[in-house]
Amino acid sequence: MNWKGKSTNNEQEQQIKSNKLAWGTLAKDHYEHFKAELADENFRLNPMVEEELGDIRGKRILHLQCNTGADSILLARKGAIVIGVDLVPENIFYGNKLAEDFNMNNVEFIESDILKLMEVHSGKYDIVMTSDGAIGWLPDLDQWGRVIAHFLKDEGFFYLHDGHPFMGIFDEAALDRGVLEPRYPYFQKSGDLELTIGGYASEEKNAENYFWGHQLSTIINGLLSGGLYVTYIKEYDRCVSGMGGSKIDENGLLYYPELEGKLPLMLSIKAMKK
């Protein structure tokens, strides 16, 4: 990773364009991977997410940063009416293709920069959500919070399940050995440059991309900027595939055996309108 000072707005626009192109290189691989997964009747949502969302039958869900739509389809299979949103046109194409492959008529997909979603979409939702490695691809969490609040019904809630910010400071290779070796700054101001992308549902591709390692306070303050209040924060020493961990547990989640109970890998946040 290459870390530097705070990015300007113009730099951020270019970085988002780079991310859009980078994720586009993975879309077909992700489609093929998740088509096979969705064909397995045992394939399910992250169990932590499933439990915390509760009964979603009949609920209107706005799923932000949906990638190629596998989780959107899993939400729809549980009876929700789902709109998945993603920056990448290839992801939207393959999301619609997955919905067609599995005859899902209660899920749709929209191409949009999440931070500009209010310009292209309208509607109110019972649940706005994002999960599993998503918000680090957004440079501005204050605008993110405003977008979330805009699309929530008054009695609705926002749900986030993502990597714990504290986890992001450690060297990944050292974690696999059970060693906590700080490598990256917690107080980041700009996107970290990577020259490859992929690895969890695709082979790595050569593509410039940027990731913003947000502090916990930045996440909370982003929600507050939208006029939301936090009803809970939960932390976990488990994660889904692609988010860390070296050993799998009985629920299909990953963890580091030497660090079990010592390192927060994931967090969940629920927020509502004031």
LUMNUDREN-211190 format. One record per residue (C-alpha): residue number from 1; y, x, z. Coordinates in steps of 0.5 Angstrom, whole numbers, always signed. Layout:
<site i="NUM" Y="Y" X="X" Z="Z"/>
...
//
This chain:
<site i="1" Y="+0" X="+0" Z="+0"/>
<site i="2" Y="+7" X="+2" Z="-1"/>
<site i="3" Y="+12" X="+0" Z="+4"/>
<site i="4" Y="+20" X="+0" Z="+3"/>
<site i="5" Y="+26" X="-4" Z="+5"/>
<site i="6" Y="+28" X="-11" Z="+4"/>
<site i="7" Y="+27" X="-14" Z="-3"/>
<site i="8" Y="+33" X="-17" Z="-6"/>
<site i="9" Y="+33" X="-24" Z="-9"/>
<site i="10" Y="+32" X="-21" Z="-16"/>
<site i="11" Y="+27" X="-16" Z="-14"/>
<site i="12" Y="+23" X="-22" Z="-11"/>
<site i="13" Y="+23" X="-26" Z="-17"/>
<site i="14" Y="+20" X="-20" Z="-21"/>
<site i="15" Y="+15" X="-19" Z="-16"/>
<site i="16" Y="+13" X="-26" Z="-16"/>
<site i="17" Y="+12" X="-26" Z="-23"/>
<site i="18" Y="+8" X="-20" Z="-22"/>
<site i="19" Y="+4" X="-24" Z="-18"/>
<site i="20" Y="+3" X="-30" Z="-22"/>
<site i="21" Y="+0" X="-25" Z="-28"/>
<site i="22" Y="-4" X="-21" Z="-23"/>
<site i="23" Y="-8" X="-28" Z="-20"/>
<site i="24" Y="-8" X="-30" Z="-27"/>
<site i="25" Y="-13" X="-24" Z="-29"/>
<site i="26" Y="-18" X="-27" Z="-24"/>
<site i="27" Y="-18" X="-34" Z="-25"/>
<site i="28" Y="-24" X="-35" Z="-30"/>
<site i="29" Y="-28" X="-31" Z="-25"/>
<site i="30" Y="-26" X="-35" Z="-19"/>
<site i="31" Y="-28" X="-41" Z="-23"/>
<site i="32" Y="-35" X="-39" Z="-25"/>
<site i="33" Y="-36" X="-37" Z="-18"/>
<site i="34" Y="-33" X="-43" Z="-15"/>
<site i="35" Y="-37" X="-48" Z="-20"/>
<site i="36" Y="-43" X="-44" Z="-17"/>
<site i="37" Y="-41" X="-45" Z="-10"/>
<site i="38" Y="-39" X="-53" Z="-11"/>
<site i="39" Y="-46" X="-54" Z="-14"/>
<site i="40" Y="-49" X="-52" Z="-8"/>
<site i="41" Y="-50" X="-59" Z="-3"/>
<site i="42" Y="-49" X="-54" Z="+3"/>
<site i="43" Y="-42" X="-51" Z="+1"/>
<site i="44" Y="-37" X="-54" Z="+5"/>
<site i="45" Y="-30" X="-52" Z="+8"/>
<site i="46" Y="-28" X="-47" Z="+13"/>
<site i="47" Y="-31" X="-50" Z="+19"/>
<site i="48" Y="-25" X="-48" Z="+23"/>
<site i="49" Y="-21" X="-52" Z="+18"/>
<site i="50" Y="-26" X="-58" Z="+18"/>
<site i="51" Y="-26" X="-59" Z="+25"/>
<site i="52" Y="-18" X="-58" Z="+26"/>
<site i="53" Y="-17" X="-63" Z="+20"/>
<site i="54" Y="-21" X="-68" Z="+23"/>
<site i="55" Y="-22" X="-75" Z="+19"/>
<site i="56" Y="-19" X="-74" Z="+13"/>
<site i="57" Y="-21" X="-80" Z="+9"/>
<site i="58" Y="-16" X="-84" Z="+5"/>
<site i="59" Y="-11" X="-79" Z="+7"/>
<site i="60" Y="-6" X="-76" Z="+2"/>
<site i="61" Y="-6" X="-69" Z="+2"/>
<site i="62" Y="-1" X="-64" Z="-1"/>
<site i="63" Y="-5" X="-57" Z="-2"/>
<site i="64" Y="-1" X="-51" Z="-3"/>
<site i="65" Y="-3" X="-45" Z="-6"/>
<site i="66" Y="-10" X="-48" Z="-8"/>
<site i="67" Y="-12" X="-42" Z="-13"/>
<site i="68" Y="-17" X="-45" Z="-17"/>
<site i="69" Y="-18" X="-51" Z="-13"/>
<site i="70" Y="-25" X="-51" Z="-10"/>
<site i="71" Y="-22" X="-52" Z="-3"/>
<site i="72" Y="-18" X="-58" Z="-6"/>
<site i="73" Y="-24" X="-61" Z="-9"/>
<site i="74" Y="-28" X="-60" Z="-2"/>
<site i="75" Y="-22" X="-64" Z="+1"/>
<site i="76" Y="-23" X="-69" Z="-4"/>
<site i="77" Y="-30" X="-70" Z="-3"/>
<site i="78" Y="-29" X="-72" Z="+5"/>
<site i="79" Y="-25" X="-78" Z="+2"/>
<site i="80" Y="-18" X="-75" Z="+2"/>
<site i="81" Y="-13" X="-76" Z="-4"/>
<site i="82" Y="-11" X="-69" Z="-6"/>
<site i="83" Y="-6" X="-66" Z="-10"/>
<site i="84" Y="-7" X="-58" Z="-11"/>
<site i="85" Y="-1" X="-54" Z="-12"/>
<site i="86" Y="-1" X="-47" Z="-15"/>
<site i="87" Y="+4" X="-42" Z="-18"/>
<site i="88" Y="-1" X="-39" Z="-23"/>
<site i="89" Y="-2" X="-44" Z="-30"/>
<site i="90" Y="-9" X="-41" Z="-31"/>
<site i="91" Y="-11" X="-43" Z="-24"/>
<site i="92" Y="-9" X="-50" Z="-25"/>
<site i="93" Y="-13" X="-50" Z="-32"/>
<site i="94" Y="-19" X="-48" Z="-28"/>
<site i="95" Y="-18" X="-53" Z="-22"/>
<site i="96" Y="-17" X="-59" Z="-27"/>
<site i="97" Y="-24" X="-56" Z="-30"/>
<site i="98" Y="-27" X="-56" Z="-24"/>
<site i="99" Y="-25" X="-63" Z="-22"/>
<site i="100" Y="-28" X="-65" Z="-29"/>
<site i="101" Y="-34" X="-61" Z="-28"/>
<site i="102" Y="-36" X="-65" Z="-21"/>
<site i="103" Y="-33" X="-72" Z="-24"/>
<site i="104" Y="-27" X="-72" Z="-18"/>
<site i="105" Y="-22" X="-77" Z="-20"/>
<site i="106" Y="-18" X="-76" Z="-13"/>
<site i="107" Y="-16" X="-69" Z="-14"/>
<site i="108" Y="-10" X="-67" Z="-19"/>
<site i="109" Y="-7" X="-60" Z="-20"/>
<site i="110" Y="+0" X="-58" Z="-21"/>
<site i="111" Y="+3" X="-52" Z="-23"/>
<site i="112" Y="+9" X="-49" Z="-19"/>
<site i="113" Y="+12" X="-44" Z="-15"/>
<site i="114" Y="+11" X="-47" Z="-8"/>
<site i="115" Y="+18" X="-45" Z="-6"/>
<site i="116" Y="+21" X="-49" Z="-12"/>
<site i="117" Y="+16" X="-55" Z="-12"/>
<site i="118" Y="+22" X="-60" Z="-10"/>
<site i="119" Y="+25" X="-59" Z="-17"/>
<site i="120" Y="+18" X="-61" Z="-20"/>
<site i="121" Y="+15" X="-66" Z="-16"/>
<site i="122" Y="+16" X="-72" Z="-11"/>
<site i="123" Y="+12" X="-76" Z="-6"/>
<site i="124" Y="+10" X="-76" Z="+1"/>
<site i="125" Y="+4" X="-74" Z="+4"/>
<site i="126" Y="+0" X="-75" Z="+11"/>
<site i="127" Y="-2" X="-68" Z="+11"/>
<site i="128" Y="+1" X="-62" Z="+8"/>
<site i="129" Y="-3" X="-55" Z="+8"/>
<site i="130" Y="-5" X="-48" Z="+6"/>
<site i="131" Y="-11" X="-44" Z="+8"/>
<site i="132" Y="-14" X="-37" Z="+8"/>
<site i="133" Y="-10" X="-32" Z="+5"/>
<site i="134" Y="-4" X="-35" Z="+3"/>
<site i="135" Y="+3" X="-35" Z="+6"/>
<site i="136" Y="+3" X="-27" Z="+5"/>
<site i="137" Y="+4" X="-29" Z="-3"/>
<site i="138" Y="+11" X="-32" Z="-1"/>
<site i="139" Y="+17" X="-28" Z="+0"/>
<site i="140" Y="+21" X="-33" Z="+4"/>
<site i="141" Y="+18" X="-37" Z="+10"/>
<site i="142" Y="+25" X="-41" Z="+11"/>
<site i="143" Y="+25" X="-44" Z="+4"/>
<site i="144" Y="+17" X="-45" Z="+5"/>
<site i="145" Y="+19" X="-49" Z="+12"/>
<site i="146" Y="+24" X="-54" Z="+8"/>
<site i="147" Y="+19" X="-55" Z="+3"/>
<site i="148" Y="+14" X="-57" Z="+7"/>
<site i="149" Y="+18" X="-62" Z="+11"/>
<site i="150" Y="+21" X="-65" Z="+5"/>
<site i="151" Y="+14" X="-67" Z="+3"/>
<site i="152" Y="+11" X="-70" Z="+10"/>
<site i="153" Y="+11" X="-77" Z="+12"/>
<site i="154" Y="+15" X="-78" Z="+18"/>
<site i="155" Y="+8" X="-79" Z="+22"/>
<site i="156" Y="+5" X="-73" Z="+18"/>
<site i="157" Y="+3" X="-66" Z="+20"/>
<site i="158" Y="+3" X="-59" Z="+17"/>
<site i="159" Y="-3" X="-55" Z="+18"/>
<site i="160" Y="-4" X="-48" Z="+17"/>
<site i="161" Y="-10" X="-43" Z="+17"/>
<site i="162" Y="-9" X="-36" Z="+15"/>
<site i="163" Y="-10" X="-29" Z="+17"/>
<site i="164" Y="-7" X="-27" Z="+24"/>
<site i="165" Y="-1" X="-23" Z="+23"/>
<site i="166" Y="-3" X="-18" Z="+28"/>
<site i="167" Y="-9" X="-16" Z="+24"/>
<site i="168" Y="-5" X="-14" Z="+18"/>
<site i="169" Y="-3" X="-7" Z="+21"/>
<site i="170" Y="-10" X="-4" Z="+22"/>
<site i="171" Y="-13" X="+0" Z="+17"/>
<site i="172" Y="-19" X="-4" Z="+13"/>
<site i="173" Y="-24" X="+1" Z="+13"/>
<site i="174" Y="-23" X="+4" Z="+20"/>
<site i="175" Y="-24" X="-4" Z="+22"/>
<site i="176" Y="-31" X="-4" Z="+19"/>
<site i="177" Y="-33" X="+2" Z="+23"/>
<site i="178" Y="-30" X="-2" Z="+29"/>
<site i="179" Y="-24" X="+3" Z="+30"/>
<site i="180" Y="-17" X="+0" Z="+31"/>
<site i="181" Y="-12" X="+5" Z="+27"/>
<site i="182" Y="-5" X="+2" Z="+26"/>
<site i="183" Y="-3" X="+4" Z="+19"/>
<site i="184" Y="+2" X="-2" Z="+16"/>
<site i="185" Y="+8" X="-4" Z="+20"/>
<site i="186" Y="+8" X="-10" Z="+23"/>
<site i="187" Y="+16" X="-11" Z="+22"/>
<site i="188" Y="+16" X="-11" Z="+14"/>
<site i="189" Y="+22" X="-13" Z="+10"/>
<site i="190" Y="+19" X="-13" Z="+3"/>
<site i="191" Y="+13" X="-14" Z="-1"/>
<site i="192" Y="+8" X="-9" Z="-1"/>
<site i="193" Y="+6" X="-6" Z="-7"/>
<site i="194" Y="-2" X="-6" Z="-9"/>
<site i="195" Y="-4" X="-4" Z="-16"/>
<site i="196" Y="-11" X="-8" Z="-16"/>
<site i="197" Y="-13" X="-15" Z="-14"/>
<site i="198" Y="-19" X="-19" Z="-13"/>
<site i="199" Y="-25" X="-17" Z="-9"/>
<site i="200" Y="-28" X="-23" Z="-6"/>
<site i="201" Y="-30" X="-28" Z="-12"/>
<site i="202" Y="-28" X="-23" Z="-17"/>
<site i="203" Y="-29" X="-16" Z="-19"/>
<site i="204" Y="-22" X="-12" Z="-18"/>
<site i="205" Y="-17" X="-12" Z="-23"/>
<site i="206" Y="-12" X="-7" Z="-25"/>
<site i="207" Y="-6" X="-11" Z="-24"/>
<site i="208" Y="+1" X="-10" Z="-20"/>
<site i="209" Y="+2" X="-15" Z="-14"/>
<site i="210" Y="+6" X="-16" Z="-8"/>
<site i="211" Y="+4" X="-18" Z="-1"/>
<site i="212" Y="+9" X="-20" Z="+5"/>
<site i="213" Y="+6" X="-19" Z="+12"/>
<site i="214" Y="+10" X="-24" Z="+16"/>
<site i="215" Y="+11" X="-23" Z="+23"/>
<site i="216" Y="+8" X="-29" Z="+27"/>
<site i="217" Y="+16" X="-30" Z="+29"/>
<site i="218" Y="+17" X="-31" Z="+22"/>
<site i="219" Y="+12" X="-36" Z="+21"/>
<site i="220" Y="+14" X="-40" Z="+27"/>
<site i="221" Y="+22" X="-40" Z="+25"/>
<site i="222" Y="+20" X="-42" Z="+18"/>
<site i="223" Y="+17" X="-48" Z="+20"/>
<site i="224" Y="+23" X="-49" Z="+25"/>
<site i="225" Y="+28" X="-48" Z="+19"/>
<site i="226" Y="+25" X="-54" Z="+16"/>
<site i="227" Y="+26" X="-59" Z="+22"/>
<site i="228" Y="+19" X="-58" Z="+24"/>
<site i="229" Y="+16" X="-57" Z="+31"/>
<site i="230" Y="+9" X="-54" Z="+33"/>
<site i="231" Y="+4" X="-58" Z="+37"/>
<site i="232" Y="-1" X="-52" Z="+37"/>
<site i="233" Y="-3" X="-45" Z="+35"/>
<site i="234" Y="-10" X="-43" Z="+36"/>
<site i="235" Y="-13" X="-36" Z="+35"/>
<site i="236" Y="-20" X="-34" Z="+33"/>
<site i="237" Y="-24" X="-27" Z="+32"/>
<site i="238" Y="-28" X="-30" Z="+26"/>
<site i="239" Y="-25" X="-31" Z="+19"/>
<site i="240" Y="-28" X="-33" Z="+12"/>
<site i="241" Y="-31" X="-29" Z="+7"/>
<site i="242" Y="-25" X="-24" Z="+4"/>
<site i="243" Y="-21" X="-24" Z="+10"/>
<site i="244" Y="-24" X="-19" Z="+14"/>
<site i="245" Y="-30" X="-18" Z="+18"/>
<site i="246" Y="-37" X="-14" Z="+17"/>
<site i="247" Y="-42" X="-19" Z="+20"/>
<site i="248" Y="-44" X="-26" Z="+19"/>
<site i="249" Y="-45" X="-31" Z="+24"/>
<site i="250" Y="-49" X="-38" Z="+25"/>
<site i="251" Y="-43" X="-42" Z="+22"/>
<site i="252" Y="-42" X="-37" Z="+16"/>
<site i="253" Y="-36" X="-34" Z="+19"/>
<site i="254" Y="-35" X="-26" Z="+19"/>
<site i="255" Y="-33" X="-22" Z="+25"/>
<site i="256" Y="-33" X="-15" Z="+27"/>
<site i="257" Y="-39" X="-14" Z="+32"/>
<site i="258" Y="-35" X="-8" Z="+36"/>
<site i="259" Y="-29" X="-12" Z="+36"/>
<site i="260" Y="-32" X="-19" Z="+38"/>
<site i="261" Y="-27" X="-22" Z="+43"/>
<site i="262" Y="-22" X="-17" Z="+42"/>
<site i="263" Y="-18" X="-18" Z="+36"/>
<site i="264" Y="-15" X="-24" Z="+33"/>
<site i="265" Y="-17" X="-25" Z="+26"/>
<site i="266" Y="-14" X="-32" Z="+24"/>
<site i="267" Y="-10" X="-37" Z="+27"/>
<site i="268" Y="-8" X="-44" Z="+26"/>
<site i="269" Y="-2" X="-48" Z="+27"/>
<site i="270" Y="+0" X="-55" Z="+27"/>
<site i="271" Y="+7" X="-58" Z="+26"/>
<site i="272" Y="+10" X="-64" Z="+25"/>
<site i="273" Y="+17" X="-67" Z="+24"/>
<site i="274" Y="+22" X="-68" Z="+30"/>
//
